[in-house]
Amino acid sequence: MSENTGGVPPHDPSQPEPPRPGQPPPGFGAPGPGQAPGYGPPGTGQPPYGQPGMPPASPVPPAAGYGGYGGYGDRFNAGPVSAGTGYSWSWSTFGRSAGWWILATLIVGVVAAAVQALTSAQVRDTFSAVSGADPEELRTAAAAAMTFGDLLLSALGQIVAFVLYAFLVQGAVVAARQGQVRLGDFFRLRNAGNVVLLSILLGLIDLVLGLIPLLGWILVLAAGYLLFYAVYFVVDQGADAIAAIRSSMQQVSGNVGVTLLAALLGVVTIVVGALLLGVGLLVAVPVAVLLGAYVHTRLTQRRVAV
């Protein structure tokens, strides 16, 4: 046995080696066997912080972004339905696909004008003036023998014009779902049969109401207001014409404040567009149709794309 000359008791091999000067005590360095990292007592195997055996808290999911359906600051889908908010959304959505909207509106407008000219009785006067015939004689003949034909042509023209309008509604519905639209989206009308039937029914309603003395024109305006969203139900939700008329009346009568203000904003926008030499209609008509799509979408408890 060697002598202990330094005054320090001899080290027992069965005991852990004491720390050297400058070395931290056990429990603060790397974890030992069966010991979790952290500040817990050495050798306990407890997770850091919290109660023993508790799983770590799951991270907070990140907030949604600005694109798509909603996200931080999505004021277009927050709170009650507002015509003013819908008007802002209409302009914003139109701006994202302005070129396609203008082109589609121009195509629809040109075709509608051509159909209206071909199905109007005044066109015969134009042709007769070119050919040298007497317009008065032609009008007399038309009143005597061609009245029924004129009515059929006029009705056909109204149906075609309504279908063309439904193309714009189709584009607005796609924009409400996707946030933007392309030219082909306007002409993917999958419920055209009910669009035509709805046009016939609306025409008959206007015809009957227009025959009422004095109040006829007021009733026609009221019917147009109540049935405005029928085409949206047909195009957007694939409803049949009768169900679309019923749904539109329920939607409008249950939300008079919002729908009436939206109608006024749409009319004012179109009037202002018409006053700008008619060119403004290429912007005003899409904005008005988009406003209708916004109000319809939000009132059917859905969100619009932003």
C-alpha positions, 0 to 999 in steps of 0.5 A: 500500500502506498502512503497518503502524503497529501492529506487527501483520503484515498479514492475508493474504486467502488465510489464515483470519481469526484469532480475535478476542479472547474468541472460542473457537478453531475446533472448539468452536462450531457445526459447519462444513461436513462436520463432525459436532457434538461435540468431535472435531477440526474437519472430521473428520466423525466422530460424537461419542464412541465409535469412528468409524463405530459406530452409536449404542447403541440405547436400553434398552427400558422395563420392562413395567408391572404390568397384563396378562401379567407385568411387574415384580413379577409373582410369580404367574408367577415361579418354580415353580408354588405352591399358596400363590401360586395361592391368593393369585392366586385371591383377588386375581382374585376381588376384581376381578370379585367382583360377577359371580362372586357373581351367577354362583355364585348363579344356578348354585347356585339352578338346581342346587338346583332340578334336584336337588330335581326329580330326587330321589326324596324330592320325591315324598314331599313331593308326597304329603304335600301330597296326603294320600297315604301316603309309605310306600306311595309308596316301596314302589311306587317300589322295586318299579316306578320304580327304573330311572326314579329312576336315570335322573332321578338321572343326569340331575340329576348331568349338569346339575349338572356342566354348571353347574359347568363354567360356573364353570370357564369363568369361571375360564378367562377370568379366567386369560386376561384378569384379570377376567370378566363375567357373559356369559363364564360361559355361553359354553361352546363344548365342551358336548358333551364336558362332558356326555360327561365327566360321564357317564364320571366318573359311571360311574367313581364308580359302578363304584368305589363298588361295591367293598366297604370300599375303594370310597369311598377309590377314589372320592376318589382318582379325584376327585383324579386327574380333577379337572382333566379339566373344565379341559382340556375347557373351556380347551383344547377336549379331548375327554372321553377325552383330558381324563381322560388329561391330568388323570391325567398332570398330577396324578400328575406334580405331586402336591405342588402339586395335593394342596395345592391340593385341600386348600386348595380343600376347606378354603375350601369347608368354611369357606364352608359353615359361614358359614350357607352364604352364604360359599359365594358366595365360597368356591366361586369362589375354589376354582374359580379356584385350579384354573384357576391350577394348571392354567394354570401346569402347562401352561406358560402364564402367568396374567393379573395 
